Amino acid sequence: MSDLMIMNLPLCGTAYCLAGMICIYWARGRKIDTILWSLSGLVLSIGLLNAYSEMWRYLLRYPFAYVNPVLTFLFVLPYRTLTLRLVERSGLRPGSLKEFLSGLVFFYAFVIPAFVVTQIYQNSEDPALMVLIFTAFACALHVPIFAFGQSVMRKSTPKPGIVVPTEAPNFSRRFFGIAIAILGTPLVLTMIVQLKMRRDYRLFAVDAVLTVLILSLFVICRREESVTYTAKQLE
């Protein structure tokens, strides 16, 4: 295989997709923990966005106007699920309140204009990279809102019917180590491919930002350790 053929392969996207499949294998052993399934879906969606940004010919067969909404949806769905699963660790019962306290309402407000902008500039040099950039920007705006929501939930008075009187376990060091490996390994490979082989730092930079933001969600939930209420407090 020639160097040119190797350069044209979606190496970064493949690395993320492999990491996502490894995460799925890990999640199978812990079926109760739905956070892992959400994380694996998120990593796979980042892999597809990377592959399209690398001009993967199988995705380039389809017009950007059709591929863009699909890739955006495939990212938003697992990101939403992951965020909600993290919020549920606080003991919050299902309902629309989760969408608000998790900051997802604001996240949607950031994603929709970003989607419109990428549709308008679909004839740019690399519109798929633009999708990644605006997606990372939306996540960057969402993370501090998510942290604020966690802080509010921690300080607010528990109300019956809203909070489940159970204690959510903290994230273990092993969990953080594996999560960092799942997200960090393809990022390192992306750095090697983009900086050493392709002499282009843009894709690596966006992936690095996304990695930090996703890990920040876990760190926020660990620092703002879940609001644990006993049955006595709820009476």
Long-range contacts (C-beta under 8 A, 24 or more apart in sequence): 7-197, 7-198, 8-55, 8-57, 9-54, 10-50, 10-51, 10-54, 10-56, 11-54, 11-189, 11-193, 12-50, 12-51, 12-53, 12-54, 12-186, 12-189, 12-190, 12-193, 12-194, 12-203, 12-207, 13-47, 13-48, 13-49, 13-50, 13-51, 13-52, 13-53, 13-54, 13-56, 14-47, 14-51, 15-47, 15-185, 15-186, 15-189, 15-190, 16-43, 16-44, 16-46, 16-47, 16-50, 16-186, 16-190, 17-43, 17-44, 17-47, 17-48, 17-51, 18-186, 19-43, 19-47, 19-182, 19-183, 19-185, 19-186, 20-44, 20-47, 20-182, 22-182, 23-182, 26-178, 26-182, 34-81, 34-85, 35-82, 35-85, 35-86, 37-81, 38-78, 38-81, 38-82, 38-85, 39-78, 39-82, 39-179, 39-182, 39-214, 40-78, 41-77, 41-78, 41-81, 41-82, 42-75, 42-78, 42-79, 42-82, 42-214, 43-182, 43-183, 43-186, 44-74, 44-78, 45-71, 45-74, 45-75, 45-77, 45-78, 45-79, 46-75, 46-207, 46-210, 47-186, 48-74, 49-75, 49-128, 49-131, 49-132, 49-135, 50-132, 50-190, 50-203, 50-207, 52-128, 52-131, 53-126, 53-128, 53-129, 53-131, 53-132, 53-203, 54-203, 55-126, 55-128, 64-122, 64-127, 64-128, 65-119, 65-122, 67-128, 68-115, 68-118, 68-119, 68-122, 68-127, 68-131, 69-115, 71-128, 71-131, 72-111, 72-115, 72-131, 72-135, 75-135, 76-108, 76-111, 79-107, 79-139, 80-104, 80-107, 82-214, 82-217, 83-107, 83-146, 83-217, 86-217, 86-218, 86-221, 87-149, 87-150, 87-153, 88-168, 89-168, 89-221, 89-226, 90-150, 90-153, 90-154, 90-163, 90-168, 90-226, 90-227, 91-163, 91-164, 91-165, 91-166, 91-167, 91-168, 91-226, 91-227, 91-228, 91-229, 92-153, 92-162, 92-163, 92-164, 93-161, 93-162, 93-163, 93-164, 95-162, 97-162, 100-149, 101-149, 101-150, 101-152, 101-153, 102-146, 102-149, 103-142, 103-145, 103-146, 103-148, 103-149, 104-142, 106-141, 106-142, 106-145, 107-138, 107-139, 107-141, 107-142, 107-145, 110-137, 110-138, 110-141, 110-142, 111-135, 111-138, 114-138, 129-202, 129-203, 129-206, 132-203, 132-206, 132-207, 132-210, 133-206, 135-210, 136-206, 136-209, 136-210, 136-213, 139-209, 139-210, 139-213, 139-214, 140-209, 140-213, 143-213, 143-216, 143-217, 143-220, 146-217, 146-220, 147-220, 147-224, 150-220, 150-221, 150-224, 151-224, 153-224, 153-227, 154-224, 154-227, 156-227, 158-227, 158-229, 158-233, 158-234, 159-234, 160-234, 163-227, 163-229, 163-234, 165-229, 165-230, 165-231, 165-233, 165-234, 166-228, 167-226, 167-228, 168-226, 168-228, 170-222, 170-225, 170-226, 171-218, 171-221, 171-222, 176-218, 176-222, 179-215, 179-218, 180-215, 183-211, 183-214, 183-215, 184-211, 187-211
